[in-house]
């Protein structure tokens, strides 16, 4: 009986190191599956916004589709339809529509 109690006490002594290892591994997993991909997506978005040029077909966050008429430091003028031009912030542009392909029927 005493030997089983001593065996259990010896096995329980390493529990703190096991918990520290488990907590550290959870943080590491969260970094690689949540934080790192988000940072990568933000870098790609920033690079896309910096590379906008005249003639690109883009979509704004609000869903407006248009062609870039001119680019300023922080603003873009979009030509929507029949010469209608709208000024939007560069940060309001969400994706490059000219690279998207329409599915064939």
N, C-alpha and C positions, 0 to 999 in steps of 0.2 A: 504494500500500500504506500509506504513512504517512497519507494523508488518511482512509482508512477507520479506522485506529487512533484518530486524533484525533476523528473523528466519533463513534465508540463511547465514547470517554472523556468527551466533552461530553454525550452522552445519559445516561450513568451518573451524572453529578453531581447530577441532580435526583431520584435514587432515594430519598434519605433523606426528602425532603419528601413524596414519594408514599407511602412507608411510614407516615409519621406521619398523613397524610390517611386512608389505608386503616384504620389502627388506630383512629383517632378515629371513623370512620364505623361500624366494627363495634361500638364501645361505644355509639354513638347508636342503632343498630338494636336492640341488646340491651335498651336502656332502654325503647324504645317497644313492643317486642314481648314482653318478659318482666317487667320490673320495674314499669312503670306499670300494666299491667292487674292485677297482684297487689295493688298498693297500693289500687287502686280497689275491688277485691273485698273487701279488709280493711275499708275505710271503710263499704261497704254492709252487711257483716256486723255491724260495731259498731253502726251505726244501727239495724239490725233488732233486735239484742239490747236496745238501750235503749228501743225502742218496744213491747216485749211488754206486753200488757195482759190483764186478766181476760177469759176467753171465747175467746181465740185457740186454734185447734187447731194444735199444733206437733209436730215430730218431733225427738227427741234424737239425739245422735251415735251412741248405742247402738242406735237403731232403735225406741225406745218412742214410740208415738203416744198423744197425750193432749190434754186440754183444760186450759188454764191456769185454776187455781182461785184462786190469789192470787199476787201478785208482791211480793217483798221487795227490798232493795237489791241483793243478789247471789245470791239464791235464788228459785226458782219452785216452787210446789206444783202438780203435775199430777194431774188426775183421770183415771185410766186406764179403769177399767171397774167398774160397779156400786159406785161410791163408794170404790174403792181409790185412795188418794192417795199420791204419791211426791214427795219433795223432791229437786230437782236444782239444780245450779249454773246460772246464766244462760248461762255460756259453753258448757254442754253442749247447748244447743238449736241445732239446725242449720238448720231451715227452717220456714216458716209453711205448714202443710198446708191451712189453710182457704182459701187463695188458689188452690190446685191444683184443677184440674178433672179429673173422671174421663172417660176417652174413651168416646164413645158406641159402642154395638155395632151 
